[in-house]
Amino acid sequence: MDDTSTDSTGSKEMVVSVSTSPRQRPVAVGSQGSEDQSDTDNPLTASPPRIRRRRRFLSTQRSSWLAPLTDETGSGSLVLVGLLGLFLVGIVLGCTLPKDMSLPTHWYRVVSSILGYTYFYSWSLSFYPQVITNIANKHTRGLSVDFCLLNVLGFTCYATYTCCLFWNPTIRRLYRERFGPTAEITVQSNDVAFALHAAILSSITLGQIIYFDGIKDTWNNRTSGLVLVFIAGSISCCIIYGILIEENQNASESQKKGNLNWLDFLYLLSYLKVMITIMKYVPQVILNVRRKSTKGWNIWNVLLDMTGGLLSLVQLIGDCADTSNWSGITGNLAKFFLGLVSILFDAIFMFQHYVLYPETEDTSSLVPLLSEEDIDYDAL
């Protein structure tokens, strides 16, 4: 049944005979260091097939539920299970956390809460797949540097805008002086949390580009001069505008140029964020076309962003319909159409990933050299 031989170093190796076929040869399964082999590689220590199948099933289920963080292919089954898990989390949060009591319909308060927490959770989670993909690949090829630069600038503007409106007493006083003492500042704590979180994660992604691919290669070969000029111009405009506001605040009443104050500076940042949101996706679309591939650009960024965008629009329309007040849309058309622009680009990315440049995975290397049926367990 077995034969034991000793080589010049004195190490022993056990050879197990397998089912007699002209094409099969004995397979070495026991040697010094065999403890490092998995139980499926060693027929002497292998678990029964039923246990191994159960282990594979449980591993597959865990991978499916964590698909938004671990998957890069965006296959149909993983998307279905991943989004289902996302909605389950949103339902739990929406049913247990506080709701908008200004909505008149009781049952719709729960629906609106579920929609709100689900899209907030989706948008917040959408930054992580690309970070994890970069760590796994140890490079950032396939990710547009221009997109990341614009993302950092845009979310820095947005975080500054929300934090000042939420925390700064001077800004809040200026807001009420301009719009009335009863004017409601619509920036909430979740807006501040999302803006800060987005700015931090966008900066981490940009830092990964420099860390993995080097600042010289990134600066010389992967950045667009037009984008760099836009960023430099935007920062310069903000600095100059800030200096003008400070001089106007310190000037005498006769020398002041209008009612220019720091609230206007925040509005400048918000307009800059709007411009960046419109243009930031273009470099990534162009890069995918040039490479004829979406490899390295994690599709879950897009799937989660589109999920959040769609649910936010559904909630906005539903809230307006429930209160019979459509000022939430008509009073802020810019925000409404920006959401539509983001969804449009997400659709373009999905078309590129699934239709134009679908990935084909080579699984030949995963085929075992010796199948389970080839091993003669009776001989053991």
C-alpha distance (Angstrom), angle and dihedral (degrees) to the residues before:
residue distance angle dihedral
M1 . . .
D2 3.78 . .
D3 3.75 139.5 .
T4 3.80 129.1 -152.2
S5 3.80 122.8 -151.9
T6 3.77 134.0 178.6
D7 3.78 123.9 -143.1
S8 3.80 129.0 -154.7
T9 3.79 92.5 -82.6
G10 3.77 92.6 54.0
S11 3.81 95.6 -116.3
K12 3.77 116.9 140.7
E13 3.74 127.8 -136.9
M14 3.81 127.9 -167.9
V15 3.79 117.5 -144.4
V16 3.78 119.2 -157.2
S17 3.78 121.0 -156.1
V18 3.77 116.9 -133.5
S19 3.78 134.2 -160.3
T20 3.80 110.3 -50.1
S21 3.74 110.1 -101.5
P22 3.81 125.1 144.8
R23 3.82 89.5 -124.6
Q24 3.81 96.9 49.1
R25 3.76 126.2 87.9
P26 3.83 131.8 -172.3
V27 3.75 113.2 -80.3
A28 3.81 122.5 -141.0
V29 3.77 108.5 -130.4
G30 3.78 105.8 157.5
S31 3.78 126.8 56.6
Q32 3.73 141.9 120.5
G33 3.82 106.2 -55.9
S34 3.81 93.2 24.5
E35 3.81 87.6 129.8
D36 3.80 87.0 79.3
Q37 3.81 92.6 62.1
S38 3.78 119.8 96.4
D39 3.76 120.7 -112.0
T40 3.79 90.6 -109.7
D41 3.82 91.9 57.3
N42 3.81 94.9 52.3
P43 3.81 115.0 60.5
L44 3.81 90.4 -166.3
T45 3.80 92.5 61.6
A46 3.80 99.7 23.8
S47 3.77 118.6 129.2
P48 3.81 118.1 -120.8
P49 3.82 113.9 -82.9
R50 3.80 91.7 -109.6
I51 3.82 92.4 57.7
R52 3.79 92.3 45.6
R53 3.79 91.2 50.9
R54 3.82 90.0 50.9
R55 3.81 91.1 50.2
R56 3.79 91.3 50.5
F57 3.82 90.7 48.3
L58 3.83 93.0 51.3
S59 3.80 91.0 46.3
T60 3.80 90.4 50.9
Q61 3.80 91.8 50.0
R62 3.80 92.2 50.8
S63 3.80 90.0 49.0
S64 3.81 90.8 49.8
W65 3.80 95.1 51.8
L66 3.80 90.0 47.4
A67 3.81 92.8 44.7
P68 3.83 95.2 117.3
L69 3.82 88.1 62.4
T70 3.81 103.6 31.5
D71 3.82 106.6 30.8
E72 3.80 125.2 84.8
T73 3.80 101.2 169.8
G74 3.80 98.6 64.8
S75 3.80 93.6 -144.5
G76 3.80 116.4 -175.0
S77 3.81 97.2 -110.3
L78 3.81 93.9 47.8
V79 3.80 91.9 46.6
L80 3.81 90.5 51.4
V81 3.80 94.8 49.3
G82 3.81 94.3 39.8
L83 3.80 94.2 51.4
L84 3.80 90.7 43.9
G85 3.79 89.1 56.7
L86 3.80 89.1 47.8
F87 3.80 92.3 53.6
L88 3.80 92.0 46.4
V89 3.81 89.8 56.0
G90 3.81 89.8 47.5
I91 3.81 91.6 50.8
V92 3.81 92.0 51.3
L93 3.81 92.1 48.0
G94 3.81 93.4 43.9
C95 3.80 93.6 50.6
T96 3.81 97.1 44.9
L97 3.82 105.7 35.0
P98 3.85 126.5 72.0
K99 3.79 118.7 -71.1
D100 3.80 135.4 -148.7
M101 3.79 102.7 -90.8
S102 3.81 91.7 -171.9
L103 3.82 89.2 76.7
P104 3.83 108.3 95.6
T105 3.82 99.3 -149.1
H106 3.80 112.1 78.0
W107 3.80 98.7 -153.1
Y108 3.79 92.4 44.8
R109 3.80 90.5 56.8
V110 3.80 87.7 66.3
V111 3.82 92.2 45.6
S112 3.79 92.3 48.6
S113 3.79 90.9 47.8
I114 3.82 91.6 51.2
L115 3.81 91.1 48.7
G116 3.81 92.0 47.3
Y117 3.79 97.3 49.2
T118 3.80 92.6 42.1
Y119 3.80 94.9 53.4
F120 3.82 91.3 43.1
Y121 3.81 89.9 50.9
S122 3.83 91.3 45.8
W123 3.79 94.1 50.9
S124 3.80 92.6 45.6
L125 3.81 92.2 49.0
S126 3.81 93.4 46.9
F127 3.82 92.5 79.4
Y128 3.80 95.8 60.3
P129 3.85 104.7 63.1
Q130 3.82 92.6 64.8
V131 3.82 92.2 47.3
I132 3.82 90.8 51.0
T133 3.82 91.9 45.2
N134 3.80 91.2 53.0
I135 3.80 91.1 51.0
A136 3.80 92.0 48.3
N137 3.83 93.8 47.5
K138 3.81 94.5 38.6
H139 3.80 87.9 -141.5
T140 3.79 137.8 67.5
R141 3.80 101.1 -139.8
G142 3.77 108.9 144.5
L143 3.81 92.7 35.5
S144 3.80 116.3 104.2
V145 3.80 113.1 -124.6
D146 3.81 90.0 -158.0
F147 3.80 90.1 56.7
C148 3.81 91.1 51.6
L149 3.81 93.5 46.8
L150 3.80 91.8 51.0
N151 3.79 90.6 44.6
V152 3.81 92.5 55.2
L153 3.80 92.4 47.5
G154 3.80 93.0 45.9
F155 3.79 96.9 48.8
T156 3.80 91.5 43.1
C157 3.80 87.8 57.4
Y158 3.79 91.5 45.8
A159 3.82 93.5 47.5
T160 3.81 91.0 50.3
Y161 3.80 90.8 48.6
T162 3.82 95.6 49.5
C163 3.82 96.4 41.0
C164 3.80 93.3 51.4
L165 3.80 94.0 47.1
F166 3.79 91.3 47.0
W167 3.82 101.6 42.0
N168 3.80 111.7 15.8
P169 3.84 110.9 92.1
T170 3.81 93.0 -161.9
I171 3.81 92.3 55.1
R172 3.80 91.3 46.3
R173 3.80 90.3 50.6
L174 3.82 91.8 49.5
Y175 3.81 89.8 49.3
R176 3.81 92.8 54.7
E177 3.79 92.3 44.0
R178 3.79 89.2 56.4
F179 3.81 100.8 39.8
G180 3.79 102.2 27.0
P181 3.81 136.0 -85.0
T182 3.81 92.4 -86.7
A183 3.81 94.6 48.4
E184 3.79 110.8 128.6
I185 3.81 118.7 -133.6
T186 3.79 102.3 -139.2
V187 3.82 96.0 -159.6
Q188 3.81 107.4 111.6
S189 3.81 133.0 -170.2
N190 3.83 91.9 -99.6
D191 3.83 89.0 56.0
V192 3.80 90.1 54.7
A193 3.82 92.2 46.0
F194 3.80 92.5 49.9
A195 3.82 93.7 46.6
L196 3.81 94.0 50.1
H197 3.80 91.8 43.8
A198 3.81 91.6 49.8
A199 3.81 93.0 48.2
I200 3.81 92.0 50.3
L201 3.82 95.3 46.7
S202 3.81 92.5 45.2
S203 3.81 89.3 52.2
I204 3.81 90.7 49.3
T205 3.82 90.5 52.2
L206 3.80 90.9 50.4
G207 3.79 89.5 47.6
Q208 3.80 89.7 53.6
I209 3.80 90.1 57.2
I210 3.79 90.8 55.4
Y211 3.82 93.3 42.0
F212 3.80 98.6 48.1
D213 3.80 101.1 33.0
G214 3.80 103.0 26.8
I215 3.77 129.5 -113.4
K216 3.83 93.4 -103.1
D217 3.81 94.9 56.1
T218 3.80 91.0 41.3
W219 3.80 94.2 50.4
N220 3.82 98.0 41.7
N221 3.80 103.9 37.1
R222 3.79 110.6 21.2
T223 3.79 108.0 40.5
S224 3.77 127.5 83.5
G225 3.79 119.3 -130.2
L226 3.80 90.1 -142.9
V227 3.81 91.9 56.4
L228 3.80 91.9 46.7
V229 3.80 90.3 51.3
F230 3.82 90.4 49.5
I231 3.82 92.1 50.0
A232 3.82 93.0 46.4
G233 3.81 90.6 47.2
S234 3.81 92.5 48.5
I235 3.79 93.6 50.4
S236 3.81 91.1 46.1
C237 3.80 91.7 50.9
C238 3.81 91.0 50.6
I239 3.81 91.9 50.0
I240 3.81 93.6 47.3
Y241 3.80 92.1 45.3
G242 3.81 90.4 50.0
I243 3.81 91.3 51.1
L244 3.81 90.9 50.5
I245 3.80 91.5 50.3
E246 3.80 92.2 49.5
E247 3.81 91.7 49.5
N248 3.78 90.5 47.5
Q249 3.81 91.4 50.9
N250 3.81 91.4 52.3
A251 3.82 95.9 43.5
S252 3.77 123.9 98.7
E253 3.79 120.0 -100.3
S254 3.82 92.1 -100.6
Q255 3.81 92.7 51.5
K256 3.80 98.3 45.0
K257 3.78 116.0 115.6
G258 3.76 103.4 -140.7
N259 3.78 126.3 -58.1
L260 3.79 95.0 -48.8
N261 3.83 113.5 160.6
W262 3.81 143.1 148.7
L263 3.78 92.6 -80.5
D264 3.80 86.9 67.5
F265 3.79 88.6 52.3
L266 3.81 89.6 56.7
Y267 3.79 90.2 50.2
L268 3.80 88.2 52.9
L269 3.82 88.4 55.3
S270 3.80 90.6 49.3
Y271 3.82 92.2 51.3
L272 3.80 89.4 48.7
K273 3.82 89.4 52.5
V274 3.80 89.5 52.5
M275 3.82 91.4 52.9
I276 3.80 92.0 47.8
T277 3.79 92.6 49.2
I278 3.80 90.1 55.4
M279 3.80 95.9 48.8
K280 3.81 106.7 28.7
Y281 3.82 96.1 83.9
V282 3.81 94.7 54.1
P283 3.85 96.7 78.3
Q284 3.82 91.7 52.8
V285 3.81 92.0 49.4
I286 3.82 90.3 50.5
L287 3.82 92.1 46.9
N288 3.81 91.6 52.7
V289 3.81 90.2 50.5
R290 3.80 92.9 49.5
R291 3.81 93.0 48.2
K292 3.81 92.2 38.2
S293 3.78 86.2 -139.7
T294 3.78 141.3 83.1
K295 3.80 92.6 -150.3
G296 3.79 109.0 138.4
W297 3.84 93.1 22.7
N298 3.79 103.8 96.5
I299 3.79 110.0 -132.8
W300 3.81 91.4 -151.3
N301 3.81 88.6 71.6
V302 3.78 86.0 63.8
L303 3.81 97.5 40.0
L304 3.80 93.3 51.4
D305 3.80 93.1 42.6
M306 3.80 91.9 50.8
T307 3.81 91.3 46.4
G308 3.78 90.5 52.3
G309 3.80 92.9 44.9
L310 3.79 94.8 49.7
L311 3.80 94.0 46.0
S312 3.81 92.1 47.8
L313 3.81 90.9 53.8
V314 3.81 91.4 46.2
Q315 3.81 90.1 51.1
L316 3.82 92.3 46.9
I317 3.81 92.9 50.8
G318 3.81 92.0 43.2
D319 3.80 93.2 49.9
C320 3.81 91.2 49.9
A321 3.79 91.4 48.8
D322 3.80 93.2 47.3
T323 3.80 92.9 51.4
S324 3.85 93.7 36.7
N325 3.80 86.7 -129.9
W326 3.79 116.6 118.4
S327 3.81 96.0 -179.1
G328 3.81 88.3 104.4
I329 3.81 86.3 73.0
T330 3.80 104.2 26.1
G331 3.80 92.2 44.2
N332 3.80 92.9 53.4
L333 3.78 107.3 28.3
A334 3.80 91.3 151.0
K335 3.80 92.1 63.8
F336 3.81 91.5 44.2
F337 3.80 94.4 52.4
L338 3.80 92.1 42.4
G339 3.79 87.1 59.3
L340 3.79 89.3 52.1
V341 3.83 90.6 49.2
S342 3.81 91.1 53.2
I343 3.80 91.3 49.5
L344 3.83 89.8 49.0
F345 3.80 92.0 54.9
D346 3.81 91.0 44.8
A347 3.81 87.7 55.5
I348 3.81 89.5 50.9
F349 3.81 91.2 51.7
M350 3.80 91.2 49.4
F351 3.81 90.5 49.8
Q352 3.80 89.7 51.6
H353 3.81 93.4 47.6
Y354 3.81 100.2 43.6
V355 3.83 103.7 27.5
L356 3.80 114.0 20.3
Y357 3.80 101.1 33.6
P358 3.81 109.1 15.2
E359 3.79 114.8 176.6
T360 3.78 119.8 -122.6
E361 3.77 114.9 -156.7
D362 3.80 117.9 -143.9
T363 3.79 105.9 -138.9
S364 3.78 97.7 171.2
S365 3.78 90.9 104.1
L366 3.80 89.5 57.8
V367 3.83 94.4 61.2
P368 3.83 109.0 105.5
L369 3.80 117.6 -121.1
L370 3.79 89.7 -137.2
S371 3.80 120.5 35.5
E372 3.76 123.0 -146.4
E373 3.81 91.9 -111.4
D374 3.80 90.5 58.8
I375 3.80 93.8 63.4
D376 3.79 114.9 90.4
Y377 3.81 101.8 -144.0
D378 3.81 90.8 179.7
A379 3.79 88.5 65.1
L380 3.79 89.8 58.4
